[in-house]
Amino acid sequence: MQQPPPDVPDPNRPSSEAPAEGLGGPSKEHASGAGSGEGGDRERTVHDVIAALQAEVADFKDRWLRAQAETENVRKRYEREKEETAKYAITRLARDIVGVGDNFQRAIDAVPPDAVERDAALKSFLEGVTLTERELLNVLERYGIRKITPHNEPFNPHMHQAVMEMQRSDVPAGTVVQVFQAGFVIEDRVLRPAMVAVAKGGPKPAPAGEVQNGQPSNGEGSSK
């Protein structure tokens, strides 16, 4: 018996194995769009990371600069305090020493001038006390301590302590006409103000800085 011929596929008939368009996966256009969107997101993420890192670097730099400035301020403050400590470390000792020095001046003032002329021993003793006081003042000056006796100088409330006023018409008002106790300064600070009597009732004082008796009037008191 004759066998029937095998089926020949018809080329015009669609194959059931070929995937229908739109069912087997995304089209080329869809795949391309998805890829570009993914790349854009990735690019934005990189830019965000770079911006965040730059902001962090700027913040750290600002903190570092502030720390450097604070360190410099601390160093300068330490140097200033160290210098002031070196200058004024002997303030308490100096205050006691100048009190002892006052006794030399009291001893000198207590000797009557005419008694010195009559008694040679007393004259020698007085000279010795005077030399001792002078040497004490020289030693104090080597450590930045100076004596001020502002007689006939304008009253300076920062360096002088007025204990009384005296009626005087021959000197400008506010002039120191008597020094009861000399003052002392250590470097640029007052160690002890001078105790003085101030004139009143006289003419108005000259403007600050005007030359008086050949010397500028500064009101700081002369050092001896």
C-alpha positions, 0 to 999 in steps of 0.5 A: 500500500502506498504511504501518504506523503509527509506534511510539507509546511506551508511557508505562508502559514504562520508558525506556532513556535514564533513568538507573537509580536508584543508577547515575547519581551520588550521591544527594542524601543522599550529596552533602549528607553529603560537603559537610558533612564537607568543611566540617568539615575546612575549619573544623578547618584554620582553627582549627589555623592560628589556634592555630598563629599564636597560639602563634607570636605568644606565643613571639615576645612571650616572646622580645621580653620576654626580649630587653628584660630582657637589654638593660636588664640590660646597660645597668644593668651598663654604667652601674655599670661606668662609675660605678665606672671614674670612681670608681676610675680613679685608684686606682693613682695614688692609691696612689703619692701616699699613699706620697709623703705618708707621707714628710711624716709621717715628716719631721714625726715625725723632728723632736724637739719640743725642737729646734723650740723652740730653732731658729726656722728648724727651726720654720718648716721644720716648719710648712711641711712640716705645711701641705704635708701638710695641703694634700695631704690636702685635695686627696686628699679632693676626689677621694674619698681619705680618711686613716684613723688608727684610734687607740683604735678597735675593730680592723676587719679590713677596714680595719686590718692588725694587725702586733702585739698589746700587753698592755693591761688599761686598754682593751678587748681588740681596741682599736687602741692604736698606729698605725704607718702610717695607712690610706687609703680611696677612696670605699667601698674600702680603698686601703691598710689602716692598720698597727696594734697591737691590745690584748689582755688587757683587758676584753671589747669593748663590743657593736657600735654602742654609744656610746664616748666620746660617739661611736658605735663603727663601727670605720671609723677616723677621717679626718684 
